[in-house]
Amino acid sequence: MGVRALRTAYRAGTLRPLTVVEDVLARIASRGDDAVWISVVAAADLRRRAAELERLDPAELPLYGIPVAVKDNIDVAGLPTTAACPAFAYTPAVDAGSVRRLREAGAIVVGKTNLDQFATGLNGTRSPYGAPESVFGGDLISGGSSSGSGVAVAAGIVPVALGTDTAGSGRVPAALNGIVGLKPTRGLVGASGVLPACRSLDCVSVFTRDLADAATVLEVLAGPDPADPWSRTGPRTPVGDLVVALPDGLDFDRGDGTVDGPMAEAFARVAEGAAATAAGFVRTGVEPLREAGDLLYGGPWVAERLAVLEGFLATNRDDVLPVTRAVVERGADFSAVDAFRGTYRLQELKAWAAGLFATADVLLLPTVATTFTRAELAEEPVSRNLVLGRYTQFTNLLDLAAVAVPAGFTGDGRPCGVTLVGPAFSETRLLAAAAALVTTPMEAP
């Protein structure tokens, strides 16, 4: 059951939080060692929280009795924050700002979910706690870095999960598990109590099974966070008639010279439907977006990851996975001059993006250009990870908002996801556009 269905049942008196807690515990137990969870709140404490809620009026709390999972780079008081690195673990005394808002709204925090170590990766295989498989099976990767959060929602364990999103970590797992992944505007949801990946770019993201639930959760999370110097607010973009930008020159190369034809065909069907439904459409190239995204891992912004982890790496280098360490330590290759040159070029690319959104309300893109199995990621962990971020990595650098939604399946049975992208503070418009422009998913072959 999603947020709205649970709220309706609670308010009608046909369901109790204690019953829901028992169901969540049973679902976790039934899945065994699925690599989704790093830690789970003790059953007695979950039952105690449910009992507390049962003494309150469900109509007064927007997330009354809603079970929530939290990515393990976001602080939950009393549970260790590991960032998928056991040697790094610490136990916070207070909740992250986003978690505090969820609790105050009546949510039940169930536990901490697996991730690509230090939120560095988009594939869900870079963790000593295991690599969750997509709910669609076939050894398909779950996507990362918010791997556990994505699977927890897609598998029906919880209706809501928090992730983070720097390069696409709140969207790639959504595409690979057939759920909604909302990446708000930078700073709209406070990031206090979040271990940074790139502090100037990080966002707390939301996974749900439908768009209406994502909107409900965002209403709770959005707002000033006095403990986060990057926190900000802005005017909401009205919905109005929707003009959609459709991309030309998309690249569905799998990184080895072969093209994912079925994924290209699946996206083309979605784009055709969006063009027919929207009030109008324009065409746009995507090379400026690709160039902006390349700055994240191929340019000076990778040094921002090293700025966070440099001290830990100096004393605990062998406690970090080799692939994670290799990515982060590349930050030392960039100079202050490189950073300024990158900043100047990024500003030019932001101006290009502003011009695009002067002609269109939203941009439609594939969330991922292809999919990989866990075995394929083990063979090529770096190059294939970059392929996954081809159409997600630019978003935070260009100060855009995005929502990823399921869009059916490829002809050979793999999940297809698309993303609607818009200017900062356009979440309301993006959610409405996703509901209006992305047609009902076709049945899996």
N, C-alpha and C positions, 0 to 999 in steps of 0.2 A: 504494500500500500504506500502511496506517495503522501506528501505533506497534506494536500487538500483532503484526501480520503481519510487520513488519520484524524485530522481536525474535525471533520464531519462526524466521525464515529465517536470521538471523545465527547463532543458537545451533545450528541444524542444519547449519551450514556450507554452505548452498546459495546464500548471497548474501554479498557483501563490501561494506564501506563505499565502496571505490573505484568499484565498479560503480554504486552508488546515486548517488554524486557526479556521475559522468558522465551518468547519466540526468537528474538535476536540471538540469545545465548544458544538456543538449539540450532539455529542456522550456522553459527560459527562452528559449533561442535561437529555438525554433520559434514562440513567441508574438509575437516581434518587439516593437515599441514598444506595449505594452499598458498603460503607465502604472502598472504594479504596483510596480516597483522604483525606488528613488532611487539606491541603490548596491548592488553585488554584490561579495562577496569575490573576489579574484583567483583564477582557476582553479587556479593553481599552489599557492596557499595552501589551497584546499579539498582538493586532492589530498594535500597534506602532512598535513592534519588527518586525513584518511581513513587514510593510511598509518600514522600514529601509533596510531590506534584498532585497526588490524589486528594490532598487537603486544600488544593487551590481550585479556582474557577477556570476551566479550560478556555472560556470565552475571553479571558483577560490576557492571555499570553499567545502571541502569534505562532510560536513553535512548541506549544504545549505537548510534552510527551514524544517529541520527534527524535528518534535515535540518529546520532551524527557520528561519523568517523572523522578523524583529524590526521592529516599527513604528519609524519614524525620529524619534521623540521619546524613545527609550530608548537609552542609550549602549551601543555595541559598540566595544571598544578597537580603535583603528586605522582605524575608518570614521567619516566625518563624521556628526554629528548635526545635521540641518538643520531639523527640525520643519516641513518644506515651505516654508522661507524661506531662500533661498541666502545672503542677507546676514547671517543669524543664525548660520550654520554654524560649528561648532568640532569638533575631532577629539579625543575623550577618550583618555586613556592607560589607563583601566581600564574594565572592563565594569560595567554596572548590576548590582545585586545579583541580580536575576532572571536575567539572562543568565549571570552567573557560576555560578549553581546549575545551569542547563541544561548548560553546558560540563562542569562537574564530574560530571554524570550521564552524560556521553558524547555529548551532542548536537553536531551540526555546524551552526554558524551560517552561513547562506548569504548573507544580506544584509539591507539595510534597505528597508522598504516605505513606499509613499506614504501620505499622510494629508491630511485637511483641515488647513489651515495652523494651527499652534500647537494642534492638537487641538480646534479651535473649529468645530464643525459635526457634523452627523449624516448627511451626504448623499454625501460622496466627490467633490465637484466643486470644492472650494476649495483648489486646489493649482496652483502654477506648473509642476509636473511632469506635469500632465495629469489627466484624470478617468477612472479605470478604469470599465469597463462591467461590470455584473453578468454572471456566467457564463451567465445565461439569455438574454442578448442583448436585441434589441428596443430598444436605447438605454436600458434600465433602469439607474438609478443603482446603484452598488455598495454604497451606504451608507457612512457615515463615523462618526467620523473615521478609524477603522482600516480604510480602504478597501483598501489594498494587501494587508494581512495577510489580510483576509477572502477576497479573490479568489485569493491565492496558495494557500490551502488548498482552496478550492472547485474551482479549476482543476486540482488534482492536482499542483501543482509541488512542494509540501512538505506533509507530513502535520500539521505543527504550526506555529502562528504566534502571536507575542505581539502583543497590542494594548494599548490603555489604555481605560478606561471611566470617564467622569465623568458624562455625561448619557445614556449608552446606546451609546457608541462600540464596545463589545465585543459588542453584541447586535443592533443594526440591520444591520450588514453580514452577520451570521449569517442573519437573516431573508431578506435580499435575495439571498443566494447559496446557501441551502439547506444550511447547515452548523450545527455546534454552537458557541455562544458562551458561555463560562462567565465570569461576573463574580463573583469571590470577595468575601467580606466585606472592607470597608476595612481595610487593614493586615495582612491575613493573608499576602499576598505583599508582600514589601518593595518600596518604591518608590525606593530610593536609585538615583541615576543616571537617573531619569526626569524630563524637563523638565515641570514642573507646568503643568496647566491651572487647576484649583482644588486647591491642595495638600491642603486638609483633606478633599477628597472623592475624589481620584484613586485608581484601582485599576489594577493590571496585570491584563489579561484574557487568556484563552486561546481560540484557535480550533482546532478539530479537526473531523474528519468524523464522529466518533461519540462517545457519552457515555463509554464505557469509556476511550478515549484521553484525554479531558479529565480524568478522574479520575486517570489515571496521571501526567499532567503536573502536576496540582495537588499530588500527593504530593511531587514534586520541588521545586516552587516554594514551598510553604507553609512558614513557619517564621520565627523572629526575624531581623530585619535590623538589626544594631547601628548601621548608618549611616543608618537611617531613623527619626526620632523618632516617626513615626506607626505604626510597626510594632507589632503586638500579636497575641496568640494567645488562644484560648478553647476551651472544651469543644465537641466535636463533638455535633451533635444526632442522637440515634438515629433510625432510620428508622421502625419500627413500622407500625401500620395508618395509612393515609393518609386524612385528611379534607381535602378540597379546597374552597377558597373560589372560587365562580364569580361573576363580576361582573355587576351590573345597571347599566343606563343607559350602556352603552358608546357612544362617539361615533365613528362611522366617516366623519365629514365630512372632505372633502378640503381644507377651508380656504376654499372658495369657495361654500359652500352646497349643494354636491352631495354625495351619500352614496355611498360605495363599497360597493354592495350585494353584489357577489361576495365581497369580503373579509369582510363581516359574516356571510354564509352559511357561508363556509369556517370561520371561528372557531366559529360555532354548532355545526357538526358535531363539531369537536374537543372543545368543552365538553360536548356530549351524551355523547360517548364517555368522557370523564374522569369524569363523574357516574356513569355505569353501572359503571365499573371500580373507583372508589375505595371505601373502607370507608364513606364518608359524604360529604356535601357541605353547605355553607352558602352563602347568598347574601349579597353585600355590595355596597354602593354604592362608587363610585370617585372621588367628588368630593374627598374629603380627599387622595387620592393626586394628583389633578390640581392641587390647590391647592399641595401641597408642591413638585411639579415646577415650577410657575410661578415659584417663588422663585429658581430657578437662573438663568434668563435674564431674567425680568421683575422680579426683586427684587435685594436687596443682594449676593447671591452672585456676580453678574456682576462686582462690584468686585474679587473675588479674582483674576479673570483679569488685571485691570489691575494688581494688586499685583505680578504676575510680570513683566509686559511693559512697565510704565510707562517704565523707563529706556531700553529699546530703542526704544520708540515716540518718545521725545523726540529721538532722534538719527537714526532710520532710518524715519520715518513713511511715506515713499513706497515703502519696500521691503516693506511689508505690504499684502496684497490689500485693496482698499477694503471688501469685505463683512466680512472678518475685523476690520479696524480699526474699523469702525462698531460691531460687536458689543462689542469689548473696551473701546472708549472710553466706552461707555455706563456703565461702572462709575463714572465720575466724577460721575454724576448722583445717587449714593446717599451719604447721610451716615452717620456713626457711629450716630446715633439710628435711622436706617432699619435698620441692621445689628442693633441690639439688638431692635427691634420684630420683625424677621424671625426672630431667634433664639427669641424668646418664642413666636411663633406656631408655629414649627417644633417646639418642644418639645410643644406641645399636639397637633400632628399625629402626633408620635412616640407619644404616649400612645394616640391612636386606633388606630394600627397595632399597638401591643402588644395592645390589646384584640381586634383582628381575629385575631391569631395565637395568642391564648388559646383561640379557638374552632375554628381550622383550622390544619393543618400547613403547607400551601402555598397560594398564590394563583395562579390561572391567568389570564393576560392575553394579548391579541394583542401581538406584539412591535411591529409597526407597524400603524396603522389603515388605511393605504393605501400605494400605491407611486407613484413619479414617474419620468419619464424625465429624462435629462440636460438635454434641451431645456426641459422644464417647470421644472426647478430654475433654469436660467439666466433664465427669465422672472420668477420670484418666489423669490429665493434665501433670504430671511429667513423669510417667513411659512410657506413649505412645509417648511423645515427644522424649524420648531416643530411642525408637524403630525407629522413623523416621530418626535419625542420625546415625544409625548402620553402614552404608557404606559411610558416608560423613565426620564424625567428625575427622578422622585421617589426612585429606589431608593437612591442613595448618601446623599442628604440624610436619609432615614429610617433609615439604617444597616441596610440589608437586603442579602441575597445573591440572586443570580438566575442562571438558566441558560436560554438561548434555544435552541430546537430547531426543526428543520424540521417542518412539519405538512401537507405536500402542496401543492396548488395550488388557486387559485380556479377558478371555472367558466370564466373566460376566459383561463386559462393562466398566471397570474402566481404567483410563490411566496408561500406563506402560512407564516408563522412564529409560534410562540407562546412565551411565557416563563413559567417557574415561578419564583415569588418566595417567599422565606422569611426568617425572622429571621437576624440575624448568626450566622455559624458553622454554618449549616444546609446546607452544600454537599453533604454525603453524602446527606442526605434529599432534597435537590432533584434530584440526579442519579438517585437511585432513583425518585423520583416521575415524572421525565420519561420514564424507561424504561417505567414501569408505566402511565402515564395517557395518554400521547400515542400514538395508534394509528398503525399503519403508514401512511406517506404514500400517498395515492392517485396513480394515474398522471396525468401531465400530459395535458390534452386535446390 
